[in-house]
Amino acid sequence: MIFETVKRMLSELFFVEEDEISLETSFVKDLEADSLDLVDLVMAIEDEFGIEVLDDDVKSINTAGDLVEYISRASRG
């Protein structure tokens, strides 16, 4: 399941427990991510799921739910 993988990755990158992460979790507001953190996240997502996250798309990915939806669409091709 995509969300389970995303939760694991966010937990590792931001040092939070997986059960603290929901689809509504905001990278900036809840996880206090900065631009470097977001670059690290994008690179990890690209490696894990074998997709390319376009720079223009990153601006619209603000929550864990946004990310899950993006991965799901990109995986379907």
C-alpha positions in Angstrom: 0.0 0.0 0.0 1.4 3.4 -1.0 0.3 5.2 2.2 2.1 2.7 4.4 5.3 3.2 2.5 4.9 7.0 2.6 4.3 6.8 6.3 7.5 4.8 6.8 9.5 7.2 4.7 8.2 10.3 6.4 8.8 8.7 9.8 12.5 8.1 8.9 13.1 11.4 7.3 11.4 13.6 9.9 12.0 11.4 13.0 8.3 11.1 14.0 6.3 8.0 14.8 4.4 6.5 11.9 1.1 6.6 13.9 1.5 10.4 14.1 1.2 10.6 10.3 -2.2 10.8 8.6 -3.2 11.7 5.1 -3.8 15.3 6.3 -0.2 15.6 7.7 1.3 18.8 6.2 5.0 18.6 5.4 5.7 22.2 6.4 3.1 22.8 9.2 3.2 19.4 10.9 6.7 18.1 10.1 8.4 21.5 9.9 10.0 20.6 6.6 12.2 23.1 4.8 13.1 23.2 1.2 16.1 20.8 1.7 13.9 18.3 3.5 11.5 18.4 0.6 14.3 17.8 -1.9 15.4 14.8 0.2 11.8 13.5 0.3 11.3 13.9 -3.5 14.6 12.0 -4.2 13.5 9.2 -1.8 10.1 8.9 -3.4 11.6 8.8 -6.9 14.0 6.0 -5.8 11.4 4.0 -3.8 8.6 4.1 -6.4 10.6 4.5 -9.6 8.9 7.6 -10.7 10.0 11.1 -11.6 8.5 14.0 -9.6 8.4 17.1 -11.8 9.6 20.3 -10.2 6.3 22.1 -11.1 4.3 19.3 -9.4 6.2 19.6 -6.1 4.4 22.9 -5.4 1.0 21.1 -5.2 2.2 18.3 -3.0 1.7 19.7 0.5 0.4 16.8 2.6 0.9 13.0 2.9 -2.4 12.6 1.1 -1.3 14.8 -1.8 1.8 12.7 -2.1 -0.1 9.4 -2.0 -2.4 10.7 -4.8 0.5 11.9 -6.9 2.4 8.5 -6.6 -0.8 6.6 -7.4 -1.4 8.7 -10.6 2.3 8.5 -11.6 2.4 4.8 -11.1 -0.6 4.2 -13.3 1.3 6.1 -16.0 
